[in-house]
Amino acid sequence: MNVGLNNKTVNISLPDADMSFLRTISKKMGWKIRQERKSGIDKGLEDIRKGNVYHAKNSEDLIKQILG
């Protein structure tokens, strides 16, 4: 199969459980899968949007929240 001539880029959304199935099919068909990963900053901004933010009164309270 000549894969280098007329390539199309397609973005799909699917459940994590189906990724292994997609990888199996793509390997047999000679397709390439590139999975975008979120950077740490993007993950942090997403947490802020979701409200997963905790505030500490002072440094001692912060250490208690981290360790406790």
Rosetta constraint file for C-alpha pairs under 8 A:
AtomPair CA 1 CA 30 HARMONIC 7.67 0.50
AtomPair CA 3 CA 7 HARMONIC 7.08 0.50
AtomPair CA 3 CA 30 HARMONIC 7.47 0.50
AtomPair CA 3 CA 31 HARMONIC 7.90 0.50
AtomPair CA 14 CA 18 HARMONIC 6.67 0.50
AtomPair CA 14 CA 19 HARMONIC 7.46 0.50
AtomPair CA 15 CA 19 HARMONIC 7.09 0.50
AtomPair CA 18 CA 22 HARMONIC 6.35 0.50
AtomPair CA 19 CA 23 HARMONIC 6.11 0.50
AtomPair CA 20 CA 24 HARMONIC 6.18 0.50
AtomPair CA 21 CA 25 HARMONIC 6.31 0.50
AtomPair CA 22 CA 26 HARMONIC 6.00 0.50
AtomPair CA 23 CA 27 HARMONIC 6.03 0.50
AtomPair CA 23 CA 33 HARMONIC 7.41 0.50
AtomPair CA 24 CA 28 HARMONIC 6.44 0.50
AtomPair CA 25 CA 29 HARMONIC 6.16 0.50
AtomPair CA 26 CA 30 HARMONIC 5.82 0.50
AtomPair CA 26 CA 31 HARMONIC 4.71 0.50
AtomPair CA 26 CA 32 HARMONIC 6.60 0.50
AtomPair CA 26 CA 33 HARMONIC 7.30 0.50
AtomPair CA 27 CA 31 HARMONIC 6.20 0.50
AtomPair CA 27 CA 32 HARMONIC 7.61 0.50
AtomPair CA 38 CA 42 HARMONIC 5.84 0.50
AtomPair CA 38 CA 43 HARMONIC 6.33 0.50
AtomPair CA 39 CA 43 HARMONIC 6.31 0.50
AtomPair CA 40 CA 44 HARMONIC 6.12 0.50
AtomPair CA 41 CA 45 HARMONIC 6.14 0.50
AtomPair CA 42 CA 46 HARMONIC 6.11 0.50
AtomPair CA 43 CA 47 HARMONIC 6.26 0.50
AtomPair CA 44 CA 48 HARMONIC 6.32 0.50
AtomPair CA 45 CA 49 HARMONIC 6.27 0.50
AtomPair CA 46 CA 50 HARMONIC 6.23 0.50
AtomPair CA 47 CA 51 HARMONIC 6.14 0.50
AtomPair CA 47 CA 52 HARMONIC 5.07 0.50
AtomPair CA 47 CA 53 HARMONIC 7.01 0.50
AtomPair CA 48 CA 52 HARMONIC 5.76 0.50
AtomPair CA 48 CA 53 HARMONIC 6.01 0.50
AtomPair CA 55 CA 62 HARMONIC 7.89 0.50
AtomPair CA 56 CA 61 HARMONIC 5.49 0.50
AtomPair CA 56 CA 62 HARMONIC 5.09 0.50
AtomPair CA 56 CA 65 HARMONIC 7.82 0.50
AtomPair CA 57 CA 61 HARMONIC 5.87 0.50
AtomPair CA 57 CA 62 HARMONIC 7.32 0.50
AtomPair CA 58 CA 62 HARMONIC 6.29 0.50
AtomPair CA 59 CA 63 HARMONIC 6.29 0.50
AtomPair CA 60 CA 64 HARMONIC 6.29 0.50
AtomPair CA 61 CA 65 HARMONIC 6.21 0.50
AtomPair CA 62 CA 66 HARMONIC 6.24 0.50
AtomPair CA 63 CA 67 HARMONIC 6.02 0.50
AtomPair CA 63 CA 68 HARMONIC 7.92 0.50
AtomPair CA 64 CA 68 HARMONIC 5.20 0.50
